[in-house]
Amino acid sequence: MSKKQKSFPMDVPSGSVTVKIYRVKNKAFLVRNRQGELREEERFSFMVSYFSSGKRTQKMFAQFEAAHAYAKAVGSSFSNGELDVLELRSSDRQAYVHALANLQPTGMALELATQEYAEAWKALGGKALVLEAAREYARRHMHVLPDIQVSDAVQQLIDAKARDKASLHYLRSLRYYLGMLAKAFHGQVRSITTEQLTQFVRNVSGNERSKNHARAYASVFFTYCQSRGWLPRDHEGVSLIPKLKIKPADIVVFTPWQMAQFLTFAQPEFVPYLAIGAFTGLRSAEIVRLDWAEVHLADRFIEVKASKAKTASRRLVPITDNLAQWLAPHAQAAGRVAPVAKIQNHLTQLVRDTNAGLLAAHIASKKPGKFKPVRWHQNALRHSFISYRVAAVQDVPKVALEAGNSPAIIFQHYRELVRPVDAKAWFSIAPGKDGKIVFFEASKPAAKAEAAPEAVTG
């Protein structure tokens, strides 16, 4: 209430209803002043008066503020058609008045405030204070997220990874998949929804593995955005998008005879790539990154540095006797071991040259029967090494360490895949003294040697 002079009886309007407040003079009482003289002091009470159900109702209050709040509440009840006004005891009236005062800054009605509180308490299961939950929500969500476009955030992530000296292969994949993300979403980073992201992953061209790669790189992106404060820390990212199940493909290996043909007709600069893949099991990407300085012929091992390994873990791979013979004519102090051009192009050319040579030899031999060309299979060099190495040494953990793989995967896919006699032939393939390869009679092919579709054909 304002501090201007109050006049009584006072009309307290509320909607179309007016409730009156009367000032009632109470019995005077004596007080002694500073001079010790007695004098009478007036005191007043305040009465709220209204009619309900045909009867006059009067309520007395010692304080005007309490009477005024009660009059407003009664008028509001009448205005809303609530004719049966609740009768409050003195303590209840005081609580009611305090509740209205607490709500005054919010502008919220008491009924709505109590309803929201009850629902919030129910949502928390009574296990936490509503105030604590509200403070936690404010801490997580009430800060202002900056405006940043998806394309700008993608570029900043790529630049950051480049400064951190991420591998070229990783950066290439990052640009590819996040480039697709930037093309799919032109708005703010914070505007991407889980439903939109799910649709993006599903629409990625390729097989399930490609879609899972897109999901993985999107996860890297959202984690980076959270670290920069562009997204809240509890942003779901890709956590609600399930990984697609990948049907395991049959393991395909080359026979010793097939490997001998590829080495026979390979271009000289491509021989180290083939020999290292066949007799150490290094991944294609690891061979491409390999430098001659990391090939220690004298000590008979190849160092796969953590920065060049798929698993980001350094490992030493032994050089077998036959591999040492293949590498010796090509070894250098430093420089790339494999051609820097696209390996796929070299493999395509290899298959063409090999089949051309074999066809010419078949025609010259005048042997009856139809010529059967050799085919290339993706990852077959690595699969062949692991299969033959397990058969040769009978030590799965050792082979897993050399191949940078897990023993569980080797047990699952490579155990008893080839015969020990084939393993002996495989690690005996070597260049002859006259420059020609030492050939072996074709051993019986492994049971699954032709089970998967070819990756490169001639």
C-alpha positions in Angstrom: 0.0 0.0 0.0 1.1 3.6 -0.6 2.0 5.9 2.3 -0.8 8.4 1.5 -3.5 9.0 4.1 -5.9 6.0 4.4 -9.6 6.7 4.7 -12.1 4.3 6.2 -14.2 2.4 5.4 -11.9 1.4 2.6 -13.2 -0.2 -0.6 -10.8 -3.0 -1.9 -11.8 -3.8 -5.5 -11.0 -7.1 -7.1 -12.4 -7.6 -10.6 -16.1 -6.8 -10.4 -16.3 -7.3 -6.6 -15.5 -4.8 -3.9 -14.7 -5.8 -0.3 -14.8 -3.3 2.6 -12.2 -2.7 5.4 -13.3 -0.9 8.5 -11.0 0.6 11.1 -12.3 -0.3 14.6 -11.2 1.7 17.6 -10.1 -0.5 20.5 -10.2 0.4 24.2 -7.5 2.9 25.0 -4.7 2.0 27.3 -2.5 4.1 29.6 1.2 4.7 28.8 3.7 6.7 30.8 5.7 9.4 28.9 9.3 10.5 29.6 8.2 12.9 32.2 6.5 10.2 34.1 3.0 11.4 33.3 0.3 8.9 32.3 -1.7 9.5 29.2 -4.2 7.5 27.0 -3.0 6.0 23.7 -5.4 5.0 21.0 -5.2 1.7 19.2 -7.1 0.3 16.2 -8.0 -3.1 14.6 -9.1 -3.6 11.0 -12.2 -5.6 10.1 -12.9 -7.1 6.7 -16.6 -7.3 6.0 -18.4 -9.1 3.2 -21.6 -11.1 2.5 -21.3 -14.9 1.8 -24.3 -17.2 1.3 -26.7 -14.4 2.5 -24.8 -13.8 5.7 -22.4 -11.1 6.7 -18.9 -12.3 7.5 -16.5 -10.2 9.5 -12.8 -10.9 10.1 -10.6 -8.9 12.5 -6.9 -8.2 11.9 -4.4 -6.4 14.2 -2.4 -5.2 11.1 -3.8 -3.4 8.1 -1.5 -5.2 5.6 -3.0 -8.6 6.7 -6.5 -7.3 6.4 -5.9 -5.8 3.0 -4.4 -9.1 1.6 -7.3 -11.0 3.0 -9.8 -8.6 1.4 -8.1 -9.0 -2.0 -8.2 -12.8 -1.7 -11.9 -12.7 -0.8 -12.8 -10.4 -3.6 -10.8 -12.6 -6.1 -12.8 -15.6 -4.9 -16.1 -13.9 -5.4 -15.0 -12.6 -8.8 -14.1 -16.1 -10.0 -17.5 -17.5 -8.8 -16.1 -19.2 -5.8 -19.0 -18.4 -3.4 -17.9 -20.7 -0.6 -15.0 -18.7 0.8 -12.5 -20.7 2.8 -12.5 -19.8 6.5 -8.9 -19.5 7.7 -7.6 -19.7 11.3 -5.2 -17.0 12.5 -2.0 -19.1 11.8 -3.3 -20.1 8.4 -4.2 -16.5 7.5 -0.6 -15.5 8.4 0.8 -18.3 6.2 -1.5 -17.3 3.4 -0.5 -13.7 3.6 3.2 -14.6 3.6 2.7 -16.9 0.6 1.1 -14.1 -1.4 3.9 -11.7 -0.5 6.6 -14.3 -1.6 4.8 -14.7 -5.0 4.3 -11.0 -5.6 7.7 -10.5 -7.5 6.8 -13.4 -9.9 3.3 -12.3 -10.7 2.2 -16.0 -10.4 -1.1 -17.0 -8.8 -0.8 -19.0 -5.5 -2.8 -21.9 -6.9 -0.5 -22.2 -10.0 2.6 -21.9 -7.9 1.6 -24.7 -5.6 0.5 -26.9 -8.6 3.9 -26.5 -10.3 5.7 -27.2 -7.0 3.8 -30.4 -6.5 4.5 -31.6 -10.0 8.2 -30.8 -9.7 8.4 -32.7 -6.4 6.7 -35.7 -8.0 9.1 -35.6 -11.0 12.0 -35.7 -8.5 10.4 -38.6 -6.6 10.9 -36.7 -3.4 14.7 -37.5 -3.6 15.9 -34.0 -4.0 14.8 -30.5 -3.1 13.0 -28.6 -5.9 15.3 -25.6 -5.3 18.4 -27.8 -5.7 17.1 -29.2 -9.0 16.3 -25.7 -10.2 19.8 -24.4 -9.4 21.3 -27.4 -11.3 19.2 -26.7 -14.3 20.2 -23.1 -14.3 23.9 -24.0 -14.0 23.6 -26.3 -17.1 21.2 -24.5 -19.3 20.8 -20.8 -18.4 24.2 -19.7 -19.8 24.0 -18.2 -23.3 25.4 -20.4 -26.1 27.4 -18.6 -28.7 26.3 -18.3 -32.3 28.5 -20.5 -34.6 27.7 -22.1 -37.9 28.3 -25.8 -38.3 30.6 -25.2 -41.3 32.8 -22.8 -39.1 32.9 -25.2 -36.2 33.9 -28.1 -38.6 36.8 -26.0 -40.0 38.0 -25.0 -36.6 38.1 -28.6 -35.5 40.0 -29.7 -38.6 42.5 -26.8 -38.0 42.9 -27.9 -34.4 43.6 -31.5 -35.3 46.1 -30.4 -37.9 47.9 -28.2 -35.3 48.0 -31.3 -33.1 49.7 -33.1 -35.9 47.0 -35.8 -36.5 47.9 -38.3 -39.2 47.1 -37.4 -42.8 44.8 -40.4 -43.1 42.8 -39.2 -40.0 42.6 -35.6 -41.3 41.4 -36.9 -44.7 38.7 -38.9 -43.1 37.8 -36.0 -40.8 37.4 -33.7 -43.8 35.3 -36.2 -45.7 32.8 -37.1 -43.1 32.5 -33.7 -41.4 32.4 -32.1 -44.8 29.2 -34.1 -45.4 27.9 -32.9 -42.0 28.5 -29.3 -42.9 26.7 -29.7 -46.2 23.7 -31.3 -44.4 23.4 -28.7 -41.7 23.6 -25.0 -42.6 22.4 -23.5 -39.3 23.8 -23.1 -35.8 25.6 -26.0 -34.1 23.1 -25.9 -31.2 20.1 -26.3 -33.6 21.0 -29.9 -34.6 18.5 -32.4 -33.2 19.0 -36.1 -32.5 16.4 -36.9 -35.1 18.2 -34.9 -37.7 21.5 -36.4 -36.9 20.0 -39.9 -37.0 18.7 -39.2 -40.5 22.1 -37.9 -41.6 23.9 -41.1 -40.5 21.3 -43.2 -42.3 21.7 -41.2 -45.5 25.4 -41.6 -45.7 26.3 -43.5 -48.8 28.0 -46.8 -48.5 27.7 -49.9 -46.3 27.1 -50.1 -42.5 30.8 -49.6 -41.8 30.7 -46.2 -43.6 27.7 -45.1 -41.7 29.4 -46.1 -38.4 32.4 -44.1 -39.4 30.1 -41.1 -40.0 28.7 -41.5 -36.6 32.1 -41.8 -35.0 33.4 -38.6 -36.6 30.2 -36.8 -35.7 30.9 -37.8 -32.1 34.3 -36.3 -32.3 32.7 -33.1 -33.7 30.2 -32.8 -30.9 32.8 -33.5 -28.2 34.9 -30.7 -29.6 32.0 -28.3 -29.6 31.3 -29.1 -26.0 34.9 -28.4 -25.1 34.6 -25.0 -26.7 31.4 -24.1 -24.9 29.3 -24.1 -28.1 27.1 -26.9 -26.7 26.0 -27.7 -23.1 28.1 -30.4 -21.4 25.1 -32.8 -21.2 24.4 -32.5 -24.9 23.4 -36.0 -26.2 25.5 -35.9 -29.3 25.4 -39.3 -31.0 24.7 -41.3 -27.8 21.1 -42.0 -28.7 22.1 -43.2 -32.2 22.9 -46.9 -32.2 25.8 -48.4 -34.1 24.8 -50.4 -37.1 25.6 -54.1 -36.9 28.2 -55.2 -39.4 28.0 -58.7 -40.7 31.5 -60.2 -40.5 32.9 -61.2 -43.9 34.7 -64.4 -44.5 38.4 -64.3 -44.2 40.1 -64.5 -47.6 43.8 -65.5 -48.0 46.1 -66.0 -50.9 47.7 -69.3 -51.6 51.6 -69.4 -51.7 51.4 -69.9 -55.4 49.1 -66.9 -55.9 51.5 -64.7 -53.8 54.4 -65.9 -55.9 52.7 -64.8 -59.1 52.0 -61.3 -57.8 55.6 -60.9 -56.7 56.8 -62.2 -60.1 54.9 -59.7 -62.2 54.9 -56.7 -59.8 56.7 -53.5 -60.8 60.0 -53.2 -58.9 58.9 -50.1 -56.9 55.8 -52.0 -55.8 57.7 -55.1 -54.5 58.4 -53.7 -51.0 54.7 -52.9 -50.4 53.7 -56.4 -51.4 56.4 -58.2 -49.5 55.9 -56.2 -46.2 52.1 -56.7 -46.4 52.5 -60.5 -47.1 55.2 -61.3 -44.5 54.6 -58.8 -41.7 50.9 -58.2 -41.8 51.1 -54.4 -41.6 47.9 -52.6 -42.6 47.9 -50.9 -46.0 47.8 -47.5 -44.4 50.7 -48.4 -42.1 52.8 -49.5 -45.1 52.0 -46.3 -47.0 53.2 -44.2 -44.0 56.3 -46.4 -43.5 59.8 -44.8 -44.0 62.9 -46.8 -44.8 64.5 -45.4 -41.7 62.0 -47.5 -39.7 63.0 -50.7 -41.5 66.0 -52.1 -39.6 67.3 -54.9 -41.9 70.4 -55.6 -39.8 68.4 -56.0 -36.6 65.6 -57.8 -38.4 62.6 -55.7 -37.3 60.3 -53.0 -38.6 59.3 -50.2 -36.2 55.6 -49.1 -36.5 55.5 -45.8 -34.7 52.5 -44.9 -32.7 51.8 -41.9 -34.9 51.5 -44.2 -37.9 49.7 -47.2 -36.4 46.0 -47.5 -36.5 45.9 -48.4 -32.8 48.1 -45.4 -32.0 50.4 -47.8 -30.2 54.1 -48.4 -31.1 55.1 -52.0 -32.0 58.1 -53.9 -33.4 57.4 -56.4 -36.1 60.0 -59.1 -36.9 61.5 -59.4 -40.4 61.5 -63.0 -41.6 64.3 -64.5 -43.5 62.5 -64.5 -46.9 61.3 -60.9 -46.3 64.9 -59.7 -45.7 65.8 -61.1 -49.1 62.9 -59.2 -50.8 63.8 -55.9 -49.1 67.6 -56.0 -49.4 67.7 -54.8 -53.1 65.3 -51.9 -52.5 66.5 -50.7 -49.0 67.4 -47.1 -48.6 68.6 -44.9 -45.7 65.3 -42.9 -45.7 62.3 -42.2 -47.8 58.9 -43.7 -48.5 58.8 -47.5 -48.7 55.6 -47.6 -50.8 54.7 -45.5 -53.9 53.0 -42.3 -52.8 50.3 -42.5 -55.5 47.0 -44.2 -54.9 47.7 -47.8 -53.9 44.4 -48.9 -55.5 45.7 -47.9 -58.9 48.9 -49.9 -58.4 46.9 -53.0 -57.3 44.7 -52.7 -60.4 47.8 -52.6 -62.6 49.3 -55.5 -60.7 46.4 -57.7 -61.3 46.3 -56.8 -65.0 50.1 -57.5 -65.4 49.9 -60.7 -63.5 47.0 -62.1 -65.5 48.6 -61.0 -68.8 51.8 -62.9 -67.9 50.0 -66.0 -66.7 47.8 -66.0 -69.8 50.9 -65.7 -72.1 52.5 -68.6 -70.2 49.3 -70.7 -70.5 49.1 -70.1 -74.2 52.8 -71.0 -74.6 52.5 -74.2 -72.6 49.6 -75.3 -74.8 48.1 -77.0 -71.8 44.4 -78.0 -72.2 41.8 -76.3 -70.1 40.5 -72.8 -69.7 42.7 -70.1 -68.3 41.7 -69.0 -64.8 42.8 -65.5 -63.9 43.9 -64.5 -60.4 42.0 -62.0 -58.4 42.9 -59.5 -55.7 41.0 -59.4 -52.4 40.8 -56.5 -50.0 43.0 -56.9 -46.9 44.1 -60.4 -48.1 47.8 -59.6 -47.6 47.2 -59.0 -43.9 44.7 -61.9 -43.6 47.2 -64.2 -45.2 50.1 -63.2 -42.9 48.0 -63.7 -39.7 46.6 -67.0 -40.9 50.0 -68.5 -42.0 51.8 -67.0 -39.0 49.4 -68.5 -36.5 49.8 -71.9 -38.2 53.6 -71.5 -38.2 54.3 -70.4 -34.6 51.2 -71.7 -32.9 51.2 -68.7 -30.6 48.1 -66.4 -30.9 49.2 -63.7 -28.4 52.5 -63.4 -30.2 50.9 -63.0 -33.6 48.4 -60.5 -32.1 51.2 -58.4 -30.8 53.0 -58.4 -34.2 49.9 -57.6 -36.1 48.6 -54.9 -33.7 45.4 -56.9 -33.2 43.6 -58.6 -30.3 44.0 -62.3 -29.5 40.2 -62.6 -29.3 39.8 -61.5 -33.0 42.6 -63.8 -34.1 41.0 -66.8 -32.2 37.7 -65.9 -33.8 38.7 -65.5 -37.4 42.1 -67.1 -38.0 42.5 -70.2 -35.9 42.9 -73.4 -38.0 42.3 -71.5 -41.2 45.4 -72.9 -43.0 47.6 -75.9 -42.7 51.1 -75.8 -41.3 52.5 -77.1 -44.6 51.0 -74.1 -46.3 52.5 -71.8 -43.7 56.0 -73.3 -44.3 55.5 -72.7 -48.1 54.3 -69.1 -47.5 57.4 -68.0 -45.5 59.7 -69.7 -48.0 58.7 -67.6 -51.0 61.9 -65.8 -51.9 63.7 -64.4 -54.9 66.0 -66.9 -56.5 69.7 -66.4 -57.1 69.1 -65.9 -60.8 66.6 -63.1 -60.1 63.6 -65.4 -60.5 61.3 -66.3 -57.7 61.6 -69.7 -56.1 58.3 -71.3 -57.1 56.4 -73.9 -55.1 54.0 -76.5 -56.4 50.5 -75.2 -55.8 49.4 -76.5 -52.5 45.7 -77.2 -51.9 44.0 -73.8 -51.5 42.7 -72.8 -48.0 39.0 -73.6 -47.6 37.9 -70.0 -47.8 40.4 -68.6 -50.2 37.7 -67.7 -52.8 34.8 -67.0 -50.4 34.6 -63.2 -50.6 34.0 -60.9 -53.6 37.0 -59.4 -55.2 38.1 -55.9 -54.4 40.2 -55.3 -57.6 40.0 -57.2 -60.8 42.2 -57.2 -63.9 
